[in-house]
């Protein structure tokens, strides 16, 4: 079977979609990573793409996996991440929108995503999207049942240039309705002194373009924010270590501020 043949109604995965670290971590931070991996199920071949395309940012958030794992370890925070490429199904998009399974991404045609039937799209959703988000929901349920403070932080990375326009930000906070955590993140990131920090840049969260923060953060009433780091800063191990250390330092300051203001353990 090639990537553009009829696709199966049930997709067998060679690796489970969810990867976790520090499941029993004591930190109030619950870390998610929607675009951690770039695996493609064997049944879908290579989606009709060359290996060079499957390594690009269109397939995953470059560098964020290494940052997320190191940050989880540094904080003792539970990390829930997703192994499969966003080109198979984007786990940070509502399943009904076109960008959920894109036929075109940053000027690259995705042959294996063209003319999908609803049955084929549903197979991807059931195999990857639903187990990932079910695990996040279950983890939140478990934490709230034990009255554990829970702060949702969704980790992503972004390209230094998009559509020919350079992006000056080193890091950005992303949010929608939640206005408690993002200002604290902005304040402490800017206090680092050497960063250009985006306020809802390079993206802003919305119900149409995002899933994890609206569904698991806002609907559940959790303190929440996205953190985006520019990909050229975390493209190697050294950058990932540096940024995991930096974000860990910032999140510890945020936690201390929330405790002092009785906003966390009230």
Secondary structure, 3 states (H helix, E strand, C coil): CCCCCCCCCCCCCCCCCEEEECCCCCCCEEEEECCCCCECCHHHCCCCCCHHHHCCCCCCCCCHHHHHHHHHHHHCCEEEEECECCCCCCCCCCCCCHHHHCCEECCEECHHHCCCCHHHHHHHHHHHHHHHHHHHHHHHHHHHHCCCCCEEEEEEEECCEECCEECCCCEEEECCCCCCHHHHHHHHHHCCCCCCEEECCCCCCCCCCCCHHHHHHHCCCCEEEEEEEEHHHCCCHHHHHHHHHHHHHHHHHHHHHHHHCCCCCC
